[in-house]
């Protein structure tokens, strides 16, 4: 068995709801309630609309934005999910092309109790996270705004942009943004957490958003940033789809000084321990200032990676877009995908043991057609956490790690056929639980203890369907999240009508 280890060598890489005017200034509100109320009256509905009625209602917003089953566009959209577990059966697909159309639709959905889902890139393994059975699928792909500021310090991107779109737009300007690393990933990373190529120097993706344009449950369009709706701003940095529909993001940009140096190194399993040692050294010993510039050759400080024999090496000078395309290759849409994640304090022996245990576990599933196991260890250094604090903070609850480096431990599996789910996924869940127990037994599990249980921080964008992500942010952040929900969505629209994804837990 061979293990593909992804190594990125890059510059600077080291690691009815009435809002209070006090919360949302009236000058910043745009309302779109009138149309849905009119449609409600036309159809004479005095109850929650059926999914078919909801599709009929939304079709009247714009006929060329709604597609029914048995149409080519519907079928194409259904195939456009990373995991086949997300290929569900929506009653129709609605493609808004402006924030105003999103707001009109939200007003309609709320007044008629229509359930819907929000899709960015569709790069989740959680059933229903970006799709829905017998509801309305709302892809954001027509929201393709892309505006670089005159001083080139920020970029505004519509929620329909994928990572590849953003890199492709920024590369010609020698700029990049702290976003995801794979071409086909969507902007869910920027309301989840988000590992970029430069996470250690600049913090997570959520830390580099300076404004969210959001449609709230009352169909108002607001900005959430450090001065306007700052509580909502912070809650969105990890709060996912629990507070509104984000229609645009403003990111800080970083100069790339031209091309970057990066790629993939491929190692044989016989070198697993050596690779693990280099990973640990990289996590905890790397000087974050030493290579804060563009490079034209493999930096000496990274020589440890090349000292281990490889059977493949694609590292060379290139643009970020090119790198994101390469990393996407080999991970096609449409396979069964499952992923789980937890967080530990960096430890060399634990890292080796996690790799070794996963290797043995995977051997037992080679008879499953198309089976592939993926283990990734992603560092969150103290510097990265402090960058997040310096940029206003997030809701993830990582500050308590102090000066210790964290490792975000990812275990994923993919295979061809849905009929193999019952054999593989429960076993994968139990395996990951056993690794969490191993880390805990050594005092290395990053965790919070709250009234409802004992949780390790689980990064939302890599989480499994039943992992308690929001709880894992810790009790103080849970209180803040619920307070924001009470202020901006007291009727729990985004819990009741947008049921997919990682939701705020209901108090018992």
matplotlib code that plots the C-alpha trace (Angstrom):
import matplotlib.pyplot as plt

x = [0.0, 1.2, 0.4, 0.1, 1.4, 0.5, 3.2, 2.8, 5.9, 4.9, 5.9, 5.1, 3.9, 5.0, 3.3, -41.5, -38.8, -38.3, -34.7, -33.9, -32.4, -29.7, -28.7, -29.2, -29.2, -32.1, -29.9, -28.4, -31.6, -33.2, -36.6, -38.2, -41.4, -44.0, -43.7, -44.1, -47.1, -48.7, -48.1, -49.4, -52.6, -52.9, -52.7, -54.9, -52.7, -53.6, -51.2, -47.6, -47.1, -46.2, -42.9, -44.7, -46.5, -43.3, -41.7, -44.7, -44.3, -40.6, -41.1, -43.0, -39.9, -38.3, -39.2, -35.6, -34.2, -36.3, -35.8, -37.9, -37.0, -36.5, -34.8, -31.2, -30.2, -31.8, -29.9, -26.6, -27.0, -27.7, -24.5, -22.5, -21.7, -18.5, -20.2, -23.0, -24.4, -25.5, -27.3, -30.8, -34.2, -35.1, -38.5, -36.9, -33.7, -33.8, -30.8, -30.9, -28.6, -28.6, -28.8, -32.2, -33.5, -32.2, -34.0, -37.3, -37.0, -36.2, -39.3, -41.4, -40.0, -40.5, -44.1, -45.1, -42.9, -41.0, -37.9, -34.7, -31.0, -28.1, -25.4, -22.0, -19.6, -21.4, -18.2, -19.6, -20.1, -23.0, -26.3, -28.5, -25.7, -26.1, -29.1, -32.5, -35.2, -38.6, -37.6, -36.0, -32.3, -30.8, -27.3, -25.5, -23.5, -24.9, -23.7, -20.3, -19.4, -15.6, -14.2, -10.6, -10.3, -8.3, -5.6, -5.6, -5.9, -9.3, -11.5, -15.3, -16.5, -20.0, -21.1, -21.1, -17.4, -15.4, -11.8, -10.5, -12.5, -11.0, -7.4, -7.8, -9.0, -6.3, -3.2, -2.8, -2.6, 0.0, -2.5, -4.0, -6.6, -6.9, -9.4, -9.6, -6.9, -8.9, -10.3, -13.9, -14.4, -17.0, -17.1, -18.6, -15.0, -15.4, -18.2, -16.7, -13.0, -10.9, -7.3, -5.5, -2.0, -0.9, -2.8, 0.1, 1.1, -2.5, -4.9, -7.8, -10.2, -12.8, -10.2, -9.6, -13.2, -13.7, -17.4, -20.2, -23.2, -26.1, -29.8, -31.5, -34.7, -36.8, -35.5, -33.3, -29.9, -27.3, -23.5, -21.8, -18.4, -16.4, -18.7, -22.0, -23.6, -20.3, -21.9, -23.3, -20.0, -18.1, -20.8, -20.5, -16.9, -17.7, -21.5, -22.2, -25.8, -27.4, -28.0, -28.7, -27.7, -24.3, -24.4, -20.9, -17.6, -15.0, -11.5, -8.2, -5.6, -1.9, 0.8, 2.3, 5.3, 4.7, 4.6, 4.7, 6.7, 4.6, 3.3, 2.9, 5.4, 4.6, 6.1, 6.0, 4.5, 7.9, 8.9, 5.8, 7.6, 10.1, 7.4, 5.5, 8.7, 9.0, 5.4, 5.8, 8.9, 7.1, 4.2, 6.1, 9.6, 9.3, 10.2, 7.2, 9.3, 12.2, 10.6, 8.1, 8.9, 8.6, 11.1, 12.4, 13.8, 13.0, 14.0, 16.7, 14.6, 12.3, 15.1, 13.7, 10.9, 13.3, 15.7, 13.0, 12.9, 9.8, 8.3, 6.8, 7.5, 5.4, 6.9, 7.8, 7.1, 3.5, 0.4, -2.1, -4.8, -2.6, -1.8, -5.5, -6.3, -3.6, -4.8, -8.3, -7.2, -7.8, -10.8, -13.7, -17.3, -19.8, -18.1, -19.3, -17.4, -17.2, -15.0, -14.4, -12.2, -10.9, -8.1, -5.1, -2.1, 1.0, 2.9, 5.3, 4.5, 0.8, 1.1, 3.0, 0.4, -2.5, -1.0, -0.1, -3.6, -5.3, -3.0, -4.0, -7.7, -7.7, -6.3, -9.6, -11.6, -9.6, -12.3, -14.7, -14.8, -12.9, -12.0, -9.6, -8.5, -7.2, -5.5, -4.5, -2.8, -3.3, -1.5, -3.1, -0.2, -0.2, 0.7, -2.4, -4.6, -3.2, -3.7, -7.4, -7.5, -5.7, -8.2, -11.2, -11.6, -13.9, -16.3, -14.2, -12.8, -9.2, -7.7, -7.3, -4.5, -2.0, 1.3, 0.8, 0.4, -2.8, -3.2, -6.5, -6.7, -8.7, -9.8, -11.7, -12.9, -14.3, -15.6, -17.8, -21.1, -23.8, -24.7, -21.4, -22.2, -23.5, -20.3, -17.9, -19.3, -20.2, -16.8, -15.1, -17.0, -15.9, -12.3, -12.2, -13.8, -11.0, -8.4, -10.1, -9.9, -6.2, -5.4, -7.5, -5.7, -2.4, -3.8, -3.4, -7.0, -8.1, -11.5, -14.3, -16.6, -20.1, -23.4, -24.3, -21.0, -17.2, -16.1, -12.9, -12.8, -14.2, -13.5, -16.9, -15.7, -14.3, -16.8, -19.0, -22.8, -23.3, -20.2, -21.2, -19.4, -21.1, -20.8, -17.1, -16.5, -16.9, -19.6, -18.8, -19.0, -22.2, -23.8, -22.7, -24.1, -27.5, -27.6, -26.9, -29.6, -32.1, -31.3, -31.3, -33.4, -35.7, -38.2, -35.4, -36.0, -32.5, -33.0, -36.6, -36.5, -32.8, -32.3, -29.1, -25.5, -24.2, -27.0, -27.1, -28.2, -31.7, -31.6, -33.0]
y = [0.0, 3.5, 6.7, 9.9, 12.7, 16.2, 18.7, 22.4, 24.6, 28.2, 31.7, 32.6, 29.1, 27.7, 26.3, 37.4, 38.7, 42.4, 43.2, 45.9, 49.1, 48.9, 45.5, 46.2, 49.8, 50.6, 52.3, 49.0, 47.0, 45.9, 44.2, 41.9, 40.7, 42.0, 39.5, 36.3, 37.8, 38.5, 34.9, 33.5, 35.4, 34.3, 30.6, 31.1, 28.9, 28.8, 26.1, 25.1, 24.6, 21.3, 21.0, 21.1, 24.3, 25.8, 25.1, 26.7, 29.8, 30.2, 29.7, 33.0, 34.8, 34.0, 31.1, 30.7, 30.2, 27.1, 23.6, 20.6, 16.9, 15.3, 18.4, 18.4, 21.3, 19.5, 16.2, 18.1, 19.8, 16.5, 15.0, 18.0, 16.8, 15.6, 12.7, 10.5, 10.6, 14.2, 13.2, 13.5, 14.2, 17.9, 18.9, 21.5, 23.5, 27.3, 29.4, 32.9, 35.4, 38.4, 38.8, 40.4, 37.2, 35.3, 37.6, 37.3, 33.6, 33.5, 35.7, 33.3, 30.2, 31.6, 32.7, 29.3, 27.0, 25.8, 23.8, 24.4, 23.8, 26.1, 24.8, 26.4, 23.9, 20.8, 19.5, 17.8, 14.2, 15.0, 14.0, 17.1, 19.6, 21.1, 19.2, 18.1, 15.5, 16.9, 20.6, 23.3, 23.1, 26.6, 26.5, 29.8, 29.3, 32.2, 34.6, 35.2, 38.7, 39.2, 42.7, 43.4, 46.7, 49.5, 49.1, 45.3, 44.7, 43.0, 41.1, 40.7, 37.3, 36.1, 33.0, 31.0, 31.2, 28.1, 28.1, 27.7, 30.7, 32.8, 31.7, 32.1, 35.7, 36.6, 35.0, 37.6, 40.3, 38.4, 38.0, 35.2, 34.8, 32.6, 30.1, 26.4, 24.5, 22.4, 23.8, 22.6, 23.4, 26.2, 29.0, 27.0, 27.0, 30.6, 30.0, 26.7, 27.3, 26.8, 25.7, 27.8, 27.4, 30.2, 29.3, 29.7, 33.1, 34.5, 32.4, 30.3, 31.3, 32.6, 34.9, 36.6, 37.5, 41.2, 41.3, 38.9, 40.0, 38.1, 37.5, 37.1, 35.1, 38.3, 38.8, 41.7, 42.0, 43.2, 43.4, 41.7, 43.0, 44.5, 47.5, 46.5, 43.5, 42.5, 39.7, 38.1, 38.6, 36.6, 33.9, 33.4, 32.5, 28.9, 29.1, 27.8, 28.1, 28.7, 32.4, 33.4, 33.0, 34.5, 36.0, 37.6, 37.5, 40.2, 38.6, 40.2, 39.5, 38.7, 39.4, 36.3, 38.1, 36.1, 32.3, 30.0, 26.8, 23.8, 20.3, 16.8, 14.3, 10.6, 8.2, 4.5, 3.1, 1.8, 5.4, 6.1, 6.7, 9.1, 11.1, 11.3, 12.6, 15.3, 16.2, 16.6, 18.8, 20.9, 21.4, 22.4, 23.6, 25.6, 29.3, 31.1, 34.1, 32.3, 32.0, 34.8, 35.4, 33.9, 31.1, 29.6, 26.4, 24.0, 25.9, 24.3, 24.5, 21.9, 19.6, 16.9, 16.2, 15.5, 13.4, 10.7, 8.8, 9.5, 7.6, 10.8, 14.5, 17.3, 20.2, 23.2, 26.9, 27.5, 29.6, 28.9, 28.0, 25.3, 23.9, 23.8, 21.9, 19.3, 18.7, 18.2, 15.5, 12.0, 13.1, 13.0, 13.8, 11.0, 8.5, 7.6, 9.8, 9.9, 12.0, 12.5, 14.8, 15.6, 17.7, 16.8, 18.5, 17.8, 14.7, 12.8, 9.3, 9.8, 10.9, 7.7, 5.6, 7.2, 6.6, 3.0, 2.1, 3.6, 1.7, -1.6, -0.7, 0.1, -3.3, -4.9, -3.1, -3.7, -6.0, -3.0, -1.7, 1.6, 1.7, 4.5, 5.7, 9.2, 10.4, 14.1, 15.8, 19.6, 21.9, 24.8, 26.6, 29.1, 31.8, 30.9, 31.1, 34.5, 35.7, 34.9, 36.8, 39.8, 39.9, 40.1, 36.5, 33.7, 31.3, 28.1, 28.1, 27.5, 30.2, 27.9, 25.9, 28.6, 28.2, 24.6, 23.4, 21.6, 18.8, 18.6, 14.8, 13.8, 10.3, 9.9, 7.0, 6.8, 3.9, 3.3, 1.9, 3.1, -0.5, -0.8, 2.0, -0.3, -2.3, 0.6, 3.6, 2.3, 0.6, 3.8, 5.7, 3.1, 3.3, 7.1, 6.9, 4.4, 6.9, 9.7, 7.4, 6.7, 10.4, 11.0, 8.2, 10.0, 13.4, 14.8, 15.3, 18.9, 19.0, 20.9, 19.5, 21.0, 20.0, 17.7, 15.9, 15.8, 17.1, 17.4, 20.4, 19.2, 21.4, 21.8, 21.6, 18.1, 16.8, 13.7, 13.9, 13.1, 14.8, 17.5, 20.3, 23.4, 21.9, 21.3, 25.1, 25.2, 26.4, 30.1, 30.1, 28.0, 30.8, 33.4, 31.4, 30.9, 34.7, 35.5, 33.1, 34.7, 38.1, 37.4, 34.3, 34.0, 31.8, 29.4, 29.6, 28.3, 25.3, 24.4, 25.2, 24.7, 21.4, 20.2, 20.5, 21.1, 22.7, 24.5, 21.9, 22.2, 22.7, 19.7]
z = [0.0, -0.8, 1.0, -0.8, 1.4, 0.3, 1.1, 0.3, 0.2, -0.2, 0.7, 4.3, 5.1, 8.4, 9.8, 11.3, 12.8, 13.5, 14.2, 16.7, 15.1, 17.7, 16.3, 12.6, 11.5, 9.4, 6.8, 6.1, 5.7, 2.4, 2.7, 0.2, 1.9, -0.5, -3.3, -1.2, 0.6, -2.7, -3.9, -0.7, -1.2, -4.8, -3.9, -0.8, 1.3, 5.0, 6.0, 5.4, 1.6, 0.2, -1.6, -4.9, -3.9, -2.8, -6.2, -7.9, -5.6, -6.2, -10.0, -10.0, -8.9, -12.2, -14.5, -15.8, -12.3, -11.3, -12.7, -12.1, -12.0, -15.4, -16.8, -17.9, -15.5, -12.5, -13.4, -13.9, -10.5, -8.8, -10.1, -8.9, -5.4, -4.0, -2.2, -3.5, 0.0, -1.0, -4.1, -2.7, -4.3, -4.1, -5.4, -7.6, -8.0, -7.7, -8.9, -7.5, -9.4, -7.0, -3.2, -3.8, -5.4, -2.4, -0.1, -2.0, -1.9, 1.9, 2.5, 0.5, 2.2, 5.7, 5.1, 3.6, 5.7, 2.7, 3.5, 1.5, 1.4, 0.6, -1.7, -2.3, -3.7, -2.5, -1.0, 2.1, 3.0, 5.3, 3.8, 3.5, 4.3, 0.8, -0.6, 0.6, 0.1, -1.0, -0.6, -2.6, -3.5, -3.7, -5.3, -5.1, -8.3, -10.2, -7.5, -9.1, -8.0, -8.0, -7.1, -6.1, -4.2, -5.8, -3.2, -3.7, 0.0, -0.2, -2.6, -2.6, -3.9, -4.4, -2.6, -5.9, -6.5, -5.9, -4.7, -8.2, -9.4, -6.7, -7.3, -11.0, -10.5, -8.0, -9.6, -12.4, -9.7, -7.7, -4.9, -2.9, -0.2, 2.9, 1.4, 0.8, -1.1, -3.6, -6.8, -6.5, -2.8, -2.2, 0.3, 3.1, 4.4, 5.3, 7.7, 9.0, 9.7, 6.6, 6.1, 3.5, 2.1, 4.5, 7.6, 10.1, 9.0, 8.5, 10.5, 9.3, 6.4, 8.9, 10.4, 7.1, 6.3, 7.1, 5.9, 5.3, 3.2, 4.8, 4.1, 7.4, 8.2, 7.9, 4.3, 5.1, 3.6, 6.1, 6.5, 9.3, 10.2, 13.0, 13.3, 11.8, 13.6, 15.2, 17.2, 14.1, 12.4, 15.0, 15.1, 11.4, 11.8, 12.5, 12.7, 9.2, 7.9, 11.3, 11.1, 7.4, 3.8, 3.1, -0.4, -0.5, 1.4, 1.7, 2.2, 3.0, 0.3, 0.5, -2.0, -3.6, -5.1, -8.3, -8.6, -5.6, -5.1, -4.2, -5.1, -3.9, -2.6, -2.8, -0.2, 0.1, 3.3, 4.4, 5.2, 7.3, 10.5, 8.9, 7.3, 10.6, 12.3, 9.6, 10.0, 13.8, 13.3, 10.8, 13.2, 16.3, 15.4, 12.2, 12.4, 10.9, 9.8, 8.0, 4.6, 4.3, 0.6, -2.8, -3.6, -6.8, -5.3, -2.5, 0.7, 2.7, 5.8, 4.2, 3.2, 5.6, 3.2, 0.4, 2.5, 2.5, -0.8, -2.9, -5.8, -7.2, -6.8, -8.5, -6.6, -8.9, -9.5, -10.3, -9.6, -6.8, -9.3, -10.8, -7.4, -6.5, -9.7, -9.0, -5.5, -6.7, -9.2, -7.9, -5.8, -8.3, -7.5, -7.1, -4.9, -1.4, 1.0, 4.8, 7.0, 10.7, 12.6, 16.1, 17.6, 19.6, 21.1, 18.9, 19.9, 17.8, 19.1, 18.9, 15.3, 14.4, 16.2, 14.5, 11.1, 12.0, 13.4, 10.3, 8.0, 9.7, 9.8, 6.1, 5.2, 6.3, 3.6, 0.5, -0.8, -1.0, -4.6, -5.0, -1.3, -0.4, 3.0, 3.6, 6.8, 7.1, 10.0, 9.8, 12.2, 14.0, 15.6, 18.4, 15.8, 13.7, 16.7, 17.7, 14.2, 14.6, 17.9, 16.4, 13.6, 15.9, 17.0, 15.9, 17.6, 17.4, 21.0, 20.2, 22.4, 25.3, 23.7, 24.8, 23.1, 22.2, 18.6, 17.8, 15.2, 13.4, 12.8, 9.7, 8.8, 5.6, 3.5, 0.0, -2.1, -5.2, -4.1, -1.7, -0.8, 1.0, 3.5, 6.2, 6.2, 6.1, 7.8, 11.2, 11.4, 10.4, 13.1, 15.8, 14.6, 14.9, 18.4, 19.3, 18.2, 20.1, 23.2, 22.5, 22.4, 25.6, 27.4, 26.8, 27.9, 24.4, 23.4, 23.0, 24.6, 26.3, 29.0, 28.8, 30.3, 27.4, 27.2, 26.7, 23.2, 21.2, 18.9, 15.6, 12.5, 10.9, 7.3, 7.9, 10.3, 10.2, 10.2, 13.8, 15.3, 17.9, 16.1, 17.7, 21.2, 20.6, 20.5, 24.3, 26.7, 26.5, 22.7, 22.8, 24.9, 22.4, 19.5, 21.2, 22.0, 18.4, 17.3, 19.7, 18.3, 14.6, 14.2, 17.2, 15.3, 14.5, 10.7, 9.9, 12.2, 11.1, 7.4, 6.6, 8.4, 6.8, 8.1, 11.6, 13.5, 16.9, 19.4, 20.8, 24.6, 26.5]

ax = plt.figure().add_subplot(projection="3d")
ax.plot(x, y, z, "-o")
ax.set_aspect("equal")
plt.show()
